[in-house]
Amino acid sequence: MNYSIAILKNPQNQDESAKAYAKSQITRELPLKELSRRVAAQTTASRADVTAVIIATVENMIDSLRAGEQVDFGELGKFRLQITSHGAETA
C-alpha cells in the first residue's frame, strides 16, 4: 500500500499540537473492463460472464446494505453502512 504522512491539527481543538497521520495514496484506477479481463484470463468464465457477476454482486450488496445487513466477503472483509451525527437538543 502506498501512503504518505500528513501533519494535521485537530480541527475541533486548535490548541492541541499537530500529529502525524497516514493517508493512503491511489496509484491508478482499475476499470471494470480490465478487472473483468483479468479475472476471465484466470478462470474458465468469459469476460462478459465475469462482468455480469460483478455487476450482480454489487447490486445485491447495495440492496443488502440498504436493508441494514452486513455483507461478509470472507478474507476481503465485511461491509456495512455507518452513520455519524452531532448531538441535538431535540430528536
C-alpha positions in Angstrom: 0.0 0.0 0.0 1.3 3.4 -0.9 0.8 6.1 1.7 2.1 9.5 2.7 2.3 11.2 6.1 0.4 14.4 6.8 0.9 16.6 9.8 -2.5 17.9 10.9 -4.0 19.8 13.8 -7.2 18.6 15.4 -9.9 20.9 13.7 -12.0 20.6 16.8 -9.2 21.7 19.1 -6.7 24.0 17.5 -4.8 24.3 20.8 -3.6 20.7 20.6 -0.2 20.1 18.9 -0.3 18.7 15.4 0.0 14.9 14.9 1.2 12.7 12.1 -1.4 10.8 10.2 -1.0 8.2 7.5 -3.0 8.8 4.3 -3.4 6.2 1.6 -2.4 7.1 -1.9 -4.2 5.9 -5.1 -1.7 5.0 -7.8 -4.3 4.3 -10.5 -7.9 3.3 -11.2 -8.7 -0.2 -12.3 -11.7 0.0 -14.7 -14.4 -2.7 -14.6 -13.4 -3.8 -18.2 -9.8 -4.5 -17.2 -10.8 -6.2 -14.0 -13.2 -8.5 -15.9 -10.5 -9.3 -18.5 -8.0 -10.2 -15.7 -10.5 -12.5 -13.9 -11.6 -14.1 -17.2 -7.9 -14.9 -18.0 -7.5 -16.7 -14.7 -10.7 -18.7 -14.9 -12.9 -20.5 -17.4 -15.5 -17.7 -17.3 -15.8 -15.3 -20.2 -15.2 -11.6 -19.7 -18.9 -10.9 -20.3 -19.9 -13.5 -17.6 -17.4 -12.0 -15.2 -18.7 -8.5 -15.8 -22.3 -9.8 -15.2 -21.3 -11.5 -12.0 -19.5 -8.4 -10.7 -22.5 -6.1 -11.5 -25.0 -8.5 -9.9 -22.8 -8.8 -6.8 -22.6 -5.0 -6.4 -26.4 -4.7 -6.9 -27.1 -7.3 -4.3 -24.5 -5.8 -2.0 -26.2 -2.4 -2.3 -29.7 -4.0 -1.6 -28.3 -5.8 1.5 -26.7 -2.7 2.9 -29.8 -0.7 2.4 -31.7 -3.4 4.3 -29.4 -3.0 7.2 -27.4 -6.1 6.6 -23.7 -6.6 6.9 -22.1 -8.2 3.8 -19.3 -10.6 4.6 -16.8 -11.2 1.8 -14.6 -13.5 3.8 -10.9 -12.6 3.5 -11.8 -9.4 1.6 -13.6 -8.0 4.7 -17.0 -7.1 6.0 -19.0 -4.3 4.6 -21.7 -2.3 6.5 -23.2 1.2 6.5 -22.2 3.5 9.2 -23.6 6.8 10.2 -22.2 9.7 12.2 -24.0 12.7 13.6 -23.7 15.6 16.0 -25.8 15.7 19.2 -29.0 17.6 19.0 -31.1 19.2 21.7 -34.3 17.5 20.4 -35.0 14.3 18.5 
